[in-house]
């Protein structure tokens, strides 16, 4: 339930760690080559965290599409850090839009019955009232 939150938190902590580490290296007067090495390591680790988030989002969207019986197509890319595949940002956006539209259409189909159900309930109430009135009139005669 909180998997994406944990992954985003890990990304934030990773970014903070590398900013802090680079600042310390600068304060210690480390050479530019070492600072570049730190930046490269940071980018690799941050890229890996972002890829983890994308894989999580891709898996979640795939589950939703399967539940809604929707085709699950899109552009995929392979992670440079882990070698695993995940959807591109554009495909994630497109699939989200399709899922939202499908959920909205299904909800609208269900809600279309509400006026009819309200009318039938009102009709039953009116008929019950009429039966009560006729029963009272026939009891007086």
Secondary structure, 3 states (H helix, E strand, C coil): CCHHHHHHHHHHHHHHHHHHHHHHHHHCCCCHHHHHHHHHHHHHHHHHHHHHHHHHHHHHHHHHHHHCCCCCCCCEEECCCCCCEEECHHHHHHHHHHHHHHHHHHHHHHHCCHHHHHHHHHHHHHHHHHHHHHHHHHHHC
